[in-house]
Amino acid sequence: MTHFASADQAAVAKAQHELQEAGIRTVIGTVVNASGITLAKSVPLARLKTFHESGMGAAPVWHVFTIDGGIAFTDSITPVGDMRLRIDIAGLRVLPGGRAWAPASLFEQDGAASPACARGLLTDVDGSLGEAGYQALVGHELEFFLVAPDGSALETAPWVPYGATGLLDRSEFLDDLLSALNHAGIPVEQIHAEYGRNQLEFSLPPAAPVQAADEVVLAKLIVGIVARAHSMQASFSPLPFPGTVGNGAHQHVSLHKDGLPLFSGGSGPHGIGAEGGAAIGGIIAGLPEIQGFLTGSVLSGSRLTPGTWSGAYLCWGLENREASVRFLNEGQSNPHGANVEVKIVDPSANVYLASASILALALDGIRGGRKLPAEIPGDPGRLSEDERHRANIRLLANSPATIIDTLDKSRLARGLLGDAIVDATVAVRRYEQRISAELSPDELAERFRLAWSI
């Protein structure tokens, strides 16, 4: 048993019976907060119905717990009050070790959705797309470094970027990881050794936005479980080790209307339709303002370096890995069809909030009738500064203070996603900046190497 599609009383009873037959003892429910950290509560299996229907208590400060265990209070988030953490029975999956997991959302005591709950926000954004007649699919790529239990670097044989060596050296870990992911109902599409030493990446298939984000959280949880079983940890820090590449959490987005794709079959470049072009235009136009949701942590800016394929240049292009928005054409080599990859997202971002902000920008672009910007076909880094200026190409901000100040002042972000989400994100990221102001790059990376691990 891996998945439940119904949330009625019969489904809850059926799920509890099947989990009991499978030897499951506890159920974990998770949420991701504004810091990008995963918080959880667990209950004995006998409490499954209560966990789903009325939920477990959670203080409002869950939204603003920080990566060092602190709290970044806001005007509206204080020690006073309570929320309910309620799991979504439809997302129940089995974990190794007699445990089950389900995604959760945060609600007020009266049953209303908490305005700072990112999963609830993504549900709303996806609903707005549906009401406008559009359907989105999102596919995620996850990069991580294997490290020692204390977070230090592993001493290993020489590492070949994208080489077979890493797959063989880590074959036992990878076999167990793929087995656990498959058992949990996550069909990994591919996995490979990445550029950094002991860095791995795997890709998840496209799915509806909320389900896709749920599976990212589950996948990270399983990576953590399997890594521990092999006496390691997995670092999802944007930059675990200064001087080398960082970790990305790229998101691939495709859009359809009435069953027809927006990114193919049209009259624009590479078959992009008018509404597909407007969606891309909306993402590119709004990316600097919502960047704090995608690359807002104190380590995120250090990853956004030209020449590292992190998408540091604000532009788009076919298979252009230096562009913040990479276009992937339909065809035999891309069975999922044409889509856009937003490359700047990193694992310190709240995955639900990152998807919500990207999709909200795409819908805003369509509604506003934006034009598809001119394509940048080559490496922007090879152009002169004057050539980039004339082509309207600029580097995205890499200063944490600048990124968060822009988010704080953005009417666009507040209008599309709400004040509660913006204020919580600004609060936790400014807190990070204050506590790390005196740290060197090496100290910063070491201190927070495991901050976003599960």
C-alpha positions as CSV (number, residue, x, y, z in Angstrom):
1,M,0.0,0.0,0.0
2,T,1.4,3.3,-1.0
3,H,-1.3,5.8,-1.7
4,F,-4.9,6.7,-0.7
5,A,-7.1,8.7,-3.1
6,S,-10.1,9.4,-0.9
7,A,-10.4,11.2,2.4
8,D,-13.9,10.1,3.6
9,Q,-14.6,8.0,6.7
10,A,-14.4,4.7,4.9
11,A,-11.0,5.7,3.4
12,V,-9.7,6.6,6.9
13,A,-10.8,3.3,8.3
14,K,-9.4,1.4,5.3
15,A,-6.1,3.2,5.6
16,Q,-5.8,2.5,9.3
17,H,-6.5,-1.2,8.7
18,E,-4.0,-1.5,5.9
19,L,-1.3,0.3,7.8
20,Q,-1.9,-1.9,10.9
21,E,-1.7,-5.0,8.7
22,A,1.6,-3.6,7.3
23,G,3.1,-3.3,10.8
24,I,2.9,0.5,10.9
25,R,3.1,1.9,14.4
26,T,3.3,5.6,14.0
27,V,2.2,8.3,11.5
28,I,4.3,11.4,10.8
29,G,2.7,14.6,9.5
30,T,5.0,17.3,8.1
31,V,4.8,20.9,7.1
32,V,7.5,23.2,5.7
33,N,7.7,26.7,7.1
34,A,9.0,30.1,5.9
35,S,12.6,29.1,6.7
36,G,12.4,26.1,4.4
37,I,12.8,23.7,7.4
38,T,10.5,20.7,7.8
39,L,8.5,20.4,11.0
40,A,6.6,17.4,12.1
41,K,4.3,15.7,14.6
42,S,3.7,12.0,15.0
43,V,0.9,10.0,16.5
44,P,0.3,6.3,17.3
45,L,-1.6,4.7,14.4
46,A,-4.7,4.5,16.6
47,R,-4.9,8.4,16.4
48,L,-4.9,8.5,12.6
49,K,-8.5,9.6,12.4
50,T,-8.0,12.5,14.8
51,F,-4.8,13.6,13.1
52,H,-6.7,13.9,9.9
53,E,-10.0,15.4,11.1
54,S,-9.2,17.7,14.0
55,G,-5.4,17.7,13.9
56,M,-2.7,18.2,16.5
57,G,-1.9,21.5,18.2
58,A,0.8,23.8,16.8
59,A,1.8,27.2,18.0
60,P,1.7,30.1,15.5
61,V,5.4,30.4,15.8
62,W,5.8,27.2,13.7
63,H,5.6,29.5,10.7
64,V,8.7,31.4,11.8
65,F,11.0,28.9,13.5
66,T,14.5,29.6,12.2
67,I,17.4,27.5,11.0
68,D,19.2,27.9,14.3
69,G,16.2,27.0,16.5
70,G,15.3,30.6,17.1
71,I,12.0,32.4,16.5
72,A,11.5,35.4,14.2
73,F,8.4,37.0,15.6
74,T,6.2,39.3,13.5
75,D,3.5,41.7,14.4
76,S,0.9,39.0,13.9
77,I,2.8,35.9,14.9
78,T,3.4,35.8,18.6
79,P,3.5,33.2,21.4
80,V,-0.3,33.7,21.8
81,G,-2.8,31.5,20.0
82,D,-2.9,28.0,18.5
83,M,-3.3,26.2,15.2
84,R,-4.1,22.7,14.1
85,L,-1.7,20.5,12.1
86,R,-4.0,18.3,10.0
87,I,-2.7,15.5,7.7
88,D,-4.1,14.8,4.2
89,I,-5.1,11.2,4.2
90,A,-4.9,11.2,0.4
91,G,-1.1,11.5,0.6
92,L,-0.4,8.7,3.1
93,R,2.7,6.7,2.2
94,V,4.7,4.0,3.9
95,L,8.2,4.7,5.2
96,P,10.9,2.3,6.3
97,G,10.9,1.2,9.9
98,G,7.3,0.8,10.8
99,R,6.3,4.4,10.1
100,A,3.9,6.1,7.7
101,W,3.9,9.7,6.5
102,A,1.4,12.2,5.3
103,P,1.6,15.8,4.2
104,A,-0.1,18.3,6.5
105,S,-1.5,21.8,6.4
106,L,-2.0,24.3,9.1
107,F,-5.4,25.6,10.1
108,E,-6.7,28.1,12.5
109,Q,-8.8,26.9,15.5
110,D,-12.0,27.8,13.7
111,G,-11.1,25.6,10.7
112,A,-10.0,28.3,8.4
113,A,-6.7,27.8,6.5
114,S,-3.8,29.6,8.2
115,P,-2.8,32.5,5.9
116,A,0.9,31.7,6.4
117,C,0.5,28.0,5.4
118,A,2.5,27.5,2.2
119,R,0.8,24.2,1.3
120,G,-2.6,25.9,1.6
121,L,-1.3,28.8,-0.5
122,L,-0.1,26.4,-3.3
123,T,-3.6,24.7,-3.2
124,D,-5.2,28.2,-3.7
125,V,-2.9,29.1,-6.5
126,D,-3.5,25.8,-8.3
127,G,-7.2,26.4,-7.8
128,S,-6.9,29.9,-9.4
129,L,-5.3,28.3,-12.4
130,G,-8.1,25.8,-12.6
131,E,-10.8,28.5,-12.4
132,A,-9.1,30.3,-15.2
133,G,-9.1,27.1,-17.3
134,Y,-5.4,26.1,-16.9
135,Q,-3.8,23.0,-15.6
136,A,-0.2,22.9,-14.4
137,L,2.2,20.0,-13.9
138,V,5.4,20.5,-11.9
139,G,8.5,18.2,-12.0
140,H,11.3,18.6,-9.4
141,E,15.0,17.9,-9.4
142,L,16.8,17.4,-6.1
143,E,20.5,17.8,-5.5
144,F,22.3,16.9,-2.2
145,F,25.7,16.2,-0.8
146,L,26.4,13.1,1.3
147,V,28.3,14.1,4.4
148,A,29.5,12.5,7.7
149,P,27.0,12.4,10.6
150,D,28.5,15.6,12.1
151,G,28.2,17.4,8.7
152,S,31.9,17.2,7.8
153,A,33.1,16.2,4.4
154,L,33.4,12.5,3.6
155,E,36.9,11.2,2.7
156,T,36.5,9.2,-0.4
157,A,38.2,8.1,-3.6
158,P,38.5,10.7,-6.5
159,W,35.2,11.9,-7.8
160,V,34.3,12.2,-11.5
161,P,31.5,14.7,-12.2
162,Y,28.6,12.9,-13.8
163,G,30.8,9.8,-13.7
164,A,30.1,6.1,-13.2
165,T,32.6,6.1,-10.3
166,G,30.2,7.8,-7.9
167,L,27.4,5.5,-8.8
168,L,29.5,2.5,-8.1
169,D,31.1,3.9,-5.0
170,R,27.7,4.7,-3.5
171,S,25.8,1.8,-5.1
172,E,24.6,0.3,-1.7
173,F,23.2,3.7,-0.6
174,L,21.6,4.3,-4.0
175,D,20.1,0.8,-4.2
176,D,18.5,1.2,-0.7
177,L,17.4,4.8,-1.6
178,L,15.7,3.8,-4.9
179,S,14.1,0.8,-3.1
180,A,12.7,3.0,-0.3
181,L,11.4,5.6,-2.8
182,N,9.8,3.0,-4.9
183,H,8.1,1.4,-1.9
184,A,6.8,4.8,-0.9
185,G,5.3,5.3,-4.4
186,I,7.8,7.8,-5.7
187,P,8.9,6.6,-9.2
188,V,12.3,8.2,-9.6
189,E,13.1,9.0,-13.3
190,Q,16.8,9.1,-13.1
191,I,19.7,9.6,-10.6
192,H,23.3,10.5,-11.2
193,A,26.6,11.7,-9.7
194,E,26.6,15.5,-9.8
195,Y,29.5,17.9,-10.3
196,G,30.5,18.2,-6.6
197,R,32.3,15.5,-4.7
198,N,29.7,13.2,-3.1
199,Q,26.9,15.2,-4.7
200,L,23.9,13.3,-6.2
201,E,20.8,14.4,-8.0
202,F,17.6,12.7,-8.9
203,S,14.5,13.7,-10.8
204,L,10.9,13.2,-9.9
205,P,8.1,12.8,-12.6
206,P,5.7,15.7,-13.2
207,A,2.6,15.8,-11.2
208,A,-0.1,18.2,-10.1
209,P,1.6,21.1,-8.1
210,V,0.6,20.1,-4.6
211,Q,1.2,16.4,-5.1
212,A,4.6,17.2,-6.7
213,A,5.6,19.4,-3.7
214,D,4.4,16.7,-1.2
215,E,6.6,14.2,-2.9
216,V,9.6,16.4,-2.7
217,V,9.2,16.6,1.1
218,L,8.7,12.8,1.3
219,A,11.7,12.2,-1.0
220,K,13.9,14.4,1.3
221,L,12.6,12.5,4.3
222,I,13.5,9.2,2.7
223,V,16.9,10.4,1.7
224,G,17.5,11.3,5.3
225,I,16.4,7.9,6.6
226,V,18.5,6.0,4.1
227,A,21.6,8.2,4.7
228,R,21.4,7.6,8.4
229,A,21.2,3.8,7.8
230,H,24.5,4.1,6.0
231,S,26.1,6.3,8.7
232,M,25.8,9.5,6.7
233,Q,23.7,12.6,6.5
234,A,22.4,14.4,3.4
235,S,23.0,18.1,3.1
236,F,20.4,20.1,1.3
237,S,22.2,23.4,1.9
238,P,22.4,25.8,-1.1
239,L,26.2,25.8,-0.6
240,P,27.5,23.1,1.7
241,F,31.1,23.8,0.9
242,P,32.4,27.2,-0.3
243,G,34.6,27.1,-3.4
244,T,32.6,24.4,-5.2
245,V,29.1,24.1,-6.7
246,G,25.9,24.3,-4.7
247,N,22.7,22.4,-4.5
248,G,19.8,23.3,-6.7
249,A,16.1,22.4,-6.5
250,H,15.0,23.1,-10.0
251,Q,11.4,23.2,-10.9
252,H,10.0,22.2,-14.3
253,V,6.6,23.7,-15.1
254,S,4.2,22.8,-18.0
255,L,0.8,24.4,-18.6
256,H,-2.2,23.3,-20.5
257,K,-5.6,24.7,-21.4
258,D,-8.5,22.6,-22.5
259,G,-6.0,19.7,-22.8
260,L,-3.7,21.6,-25.2
261,P,-0.1,22.6,-24.2
262,L,0.8,26.3,-23.9
263,F,4.5,25.7,-24.6
264,S,4.1,23.8,-27.9
265,G,2.0,23.8,-31.0
266,G,2.0,27.6,-31.2
267,S,3.4,30.1,-33.7
268,G,6.1,31.5,-31.4
269,P,9.8,30.4,-31.1
270,H,10.1,26.6,-30.6
271,G,6.3,26.4,-31.0
272,I,5.5,28.5,-27.9
273,G,1.9,29.7,-28.0
274,A,0.8,33.3,-27.1
275,E,-0.4,32.3,-23.7
276,G,2.8,30.2,-23.1
277,G,4.9,33.2,-24.0
278,A,2.8,35.4,-21.7
279,A,3.5,32.9,-18.9
280,I,7.2,32.9,-19.5
281,G,7.1,36.7,-19.7
282,G,5.3,36.9,-16.4
283,I,7.9,34.6,-14.7
284,I,10.8,36.6,-16.0
285,A,9.3,40.0,-15.2
286,G,8.4,39.0,-11.6
287,L,11.3,36.8,-10.7
288,P,13.4,39.5,-9.0
289,E,10.5,40.5,-6.8
290,I,9.7,36.9,-5.6
291,Q,13.3,35.8,-5.6
292,G,13.2,35.8,-1.8
293,F,10.9,32.8,-1.9
294,L,13.3,30.9,-4.2
295,T,16.8,32.0,-3.1
296,G,16.2,33.9,0.2
297,S,18.5,32.2,2.7
298,V,21.9,33.5,3.8
299,L,23.6,30.9,1.7
300,S,21.5,31.2,-1.4
301,G,23.2,34.2,-2.9
302,S,26.6,32.5,-2.8
303,R,25.2,29.8,-5.2
304,L,24.0,32.3,-7.8
305,T,27.3,32.6,-9.6
306,P,27.7,32.9,-13.4
307,G,29.3,29.8,-14.9
308,T,27.8,27.4,-12.4
309,W,24.5,26.7,-14.2
310,S,22.5,28.2,-11.4
311,G,20.5,30.5,-13.7
312,A,22.1,33.7,-12.4
313,Y,21.1,35.6,-15.6
314,L,17.6,37.0,-15.8
315,C,16.6,35.7,-19.3
316,W,15.3,32.6,-21.1
317,G,16.7,30.4,-23.8
318,L,16.4,26.9,-25.3
319,E,18.4,24.5,-23.2
320,N,20.3,27.5,-21.8
321,R,21.7,26.5,-18.4
322,E,23.0,29.9,-17.6
323,A,19.5,31.5,-18.0
324,S,17.2,31.7,-15.0
325,V,14.4,30.2,-17.2
326,R,15.6,27.3,-19.4
327,F,13.2,26.1,-22.1
328,L,12.9,22.4,-22.9
329,N,11.3,21.7,-26.3
330,E,8.9,18.8,-26.9
331,G,10.2,15.8,-28.9
332,Q,11.4,12.3,-28.7
333,S,14.1,13.3,-26.2
334,N,11.5,14.9,-23.9
335,P,8.5,12.6,-23.5
336,H,6.8,14.9,-21.0
337,G,6.5,17.6,-23.5
338,A,7.7,21.2,-23.6
339,N,8.3,22.9,-20.3
340,V,10.2,25.6,-18.6
341,E,12.8,25.0,-15.9
342,V,13.2,27.7,-13.2
343,K,16.8,27.1,-12.3
344,I,17.4,29.5,-9.4
345,V,15.4,27.6,-6.9
346,D,17.5,26.0,-4.1
347,P,16.7,23.5,-1.3
348,S,16.5,26.2,1.4
349,A,13.3,27.4,-0.2
350,N,9.9,26.2,1.0
351,V,9.0,24.0,-2.0
352,Y,5.3,24.8,-1.7
353,L,5.9,28.5,-1.6
354,A,8.4,28.3,-4.5
355,S,5.9,26.5,-6.7
356,A,3.1,28.8,-5.7
357,S,5.1,32.0,-6.5
358,I,6.3,30.6,-9.9
359,L,2.8,29.5,-10.9
360,A,1.2,32.8,-9.7
361,L,3.7,34.7,-11.8
362,A,2.8,32.6,-14.9
363,L,-0.9,33.2,-14.4
364,D,-0.3,36.9,-13.8
365,G,1.6,37.1,-17.0
366,I,-1.2,35.4,-18.9
367,R,-3.9,37.6,-17.4
368,G,-1.8,40.7,-18.2
369,G,-1.1,39.6,-21.8
370,R,2.6,39.9,-21.4
371,K,4.8,39.3,-24.4
372,L,7.5,36.6,-24.7
373,P,10.9,38.4,-24.1
374,A,13.6,37.9,-26.8
375,E,15.3,34.6,-26.5
376,I,19.0,34.5,-25.4
377,P,20.4,31.6,-27.5
378,G,24.0,31.5,-26.1
379,D,25.9,31.9,-22.8
380,P,25.1,35.4,-21.5
381,G,28.5,35.3,-19.8
382,R,30.2,35.5,-23.1
383,L,28.6,38.7,-24.0
384,S,30.1,42.1,-23.2
385,E,28.5,44.2,-20.5
386,D,27.3,46.5,-23.3
387,E,25.8,43.6,-25.3
388,R,24.0,42.3,-22.2
389,H,22.6,45.8,-21.5
390,R,21.3,46.1,-25.1
391,A,19.7,42.7,-24.8
392,N,18.1,43.6,-21.4
393,I,20.0,40.8,-19.6
394,R,21.0,41.4,-16.0
395,L,22.3,39.3,-13.2
396,L,19.8,38.5,-10.5
397,A,20.7,39.8,-7.0
398,N,23.0,37.6,-4.9
399,S,22.9,39.8,-1.7
400,P,20.6,38.3,0.9
401,A,19.7,41.8,2.2
402,T,18.9,43.0,-1.3
403,I,16.8,39.9,-2.1
404,I,14.7,40.1,1.0
405,D,14.4,43.9,1.0
406,T,13.0,43.6,-2.6
407,L,10.5,41.0,-1.5
408,D,9.4,43.0,1.5
409,K,8.7,46.0,-0.7
410,S,7.1,44.1,-3.5
411,R,3.5,45.0,-4.2
412,L,3.4,42.2,-6.7
413,A,4.5,39.5,-4.2
414,R,2.1,40.8,-1.6
415,G,-0.8,41.0,-4.1
416,L,-0.3,37.6,-5.6
417,L,0.6,35.6,-2.4
418,G,-0.5,37.7,0.6
419,D,1.0,39.7,3.4
420,A,1.2,36.8,5.9
421,I,3.5,34.7,3.7
422,V,5.7,37.7,2.7
423,D,6.0,38.9,6.3
424,A,6.9,35.5,7.7
425,T,9.5,34.9,5.0
426,V,11.0,38.4,5.5
427,A,11.1,37.9,9.2
428,V,13.0,34.5,9.2
429,R,15.4,35.6,6.5
430,R,16.3,38.9,8.2
431,Y,16.8,36.9,11.4
432,E,19.3,34.7,9.5
433,Q,21.2,37.7,8.2
434,R,21.5,39.2,11.8
435,I,22.8,36.0,13.4
436,S,25.3,35.4,10.5
437,A,26.6,38.9,10.0
438,E,30.0,38.2,11.6
439,L,30.5,34.7,10.1
440,S,33.1,34.1,7.3
441,P,31.9,32.1,4.3
442,D,33.5,28.9,5.6
443,E,31.9,29.4,9.1
444,L,28.5,30.2,7.5
445,A,28.6,27.0,5.4
446,E,29.7,24.8,8.2
447,R,27.2,26.1,10.7
448,F,24.2,25.6,8.4
449,R,25.3,22.6,6.4
450,L,22.6,20.5,7.9
451,A,20.0,23.3,8.5
452,W,17.7,22.1,5.7
453,S,18.3,18.4,6.1
454,I,15.7,16.0,7.4
